[in-house]
């Protein structure tokens, strides 16, 4: 209202036109929102002769006046512009979908016309949020003494982990660059160079199958520090996370983030990125121990024993206690059973126990378990009257993964995974190695530059202890999503060579692929460690969404294609010849 009476000039896109006899109202959209333009009867003949269409670009000059019918849903809803003159700067074809909050365009159509989709308020808000997170991160890291240093995009291919994107070299026929999956070795070399606090908000590239939270090119907040231990890194980047949420969301997080070992996460949640917004943790009725985890009475003892062949032959029996669901109908239970039978979950069936509010117990395996045994299982799961116990049985780790997914599904069905509730935590003490059954060899769970825990370094000489070696590694998890991960790095040549050997690399192969790093370690490499945040994921979670695509200006579709540019595409014969292809 403070602008009423002022002469203004505005430019933007026509959102809508509403004609009422001799006057016309136009909603003008720009980056800042919607403003209503009022065209009186003197200008109406021009509008009749040359009607304005949706997405026309116009410039209007006029006076700010108070609206008669105010619109409280938009910031400019108390005023409008009484137009005295206007210019059509460009006409527009009819857009293929409505450019509104709730559009009628499907995903593929909107991807093809992404430049139109980006005009919608939802995506504009997402792009603004991404910018604000970027700015907040830079301000915090600058205040902590970090330098923003760029590293190369054209590097050597080192096929460990995800597949590289390969770039042929014209000047070096028959040879190829790779696009970096991360700046890992470069940031370590910067530590060797004495730049003790480095960061980048950097593009990374991985040629892997896509899903809602993956893109072939993505952005990460990449950081490294010298002369630090795990506690130093955790404190700095927990501070970064709190700063960003306070700055962007106005949400102050005062308490230290909880910490959970990898063994505990797998035991209680079935995965290494637990969603702790709700309980419903896993009860291990019959299961092997996890790593070095020490739990008093870790399983249900003999509770599982009966004539029920599925339980008798199962390696693992896991249960979750779902409160307040004992009234589930047979149809609802059948739906859950079919859900766990889906190929992506892979279970053959589901057992349930209803803890009825009248104190009785009803199960799908009544003929094998008398009521007192059902009650004992319910007691082991800390169930109360009104609870529903869901049980899966089978081989590890498939059953544990399935139960993890079932827990999350029940959390969704019961509305327990609230987008506006934020529960971060650190997961620590990961295994250093995992065994690749297909190739029958040990591989790095994170990457080959992660240091083992100091007390486990001597076990690097004993193959029989590889499964027990813990990494000096840590992940930050938010609402069931890993948003950041890192480790204390190896900084001594002999230990790095042991790591390469453990992964099956010969000395010659290690020298060929990583000789530059091994050589650098001979010139006074300091102890160092770091962390990388998934920037796209962080923005999506702050925005209350799971998928990252709507927080990237020009993303790829699920097949890795840019349907707007029609890329990737073939190249002509001249280009092939120049590249020696």
PyMOL commands that set and color helices and strands:
alter all, ss='L'
color gray80, all
select helices_A, chain A and resi 41-49+107-112+114-117+121-143+184-192+230-249+262-269+309-313+330-340+371-380+398-413+454-461+463-468+493-502+507-520+535-542+549-551+573-579
alter helices_A, ss='H'
color red, helices_A
select strands_A, chain A and resi 7-20+23-30+33-39+57-66+79-90+147-148+154-155+165-168+176-179+197-205+217-226+258-261+282-286+316-322+351-355+361-363+388-394+424-428+433-436+441-444+473-478+481-488+528-534
alter strands_A, ss='S'
color yellow, strands_A
deselect
rebuild
show_as cartoon
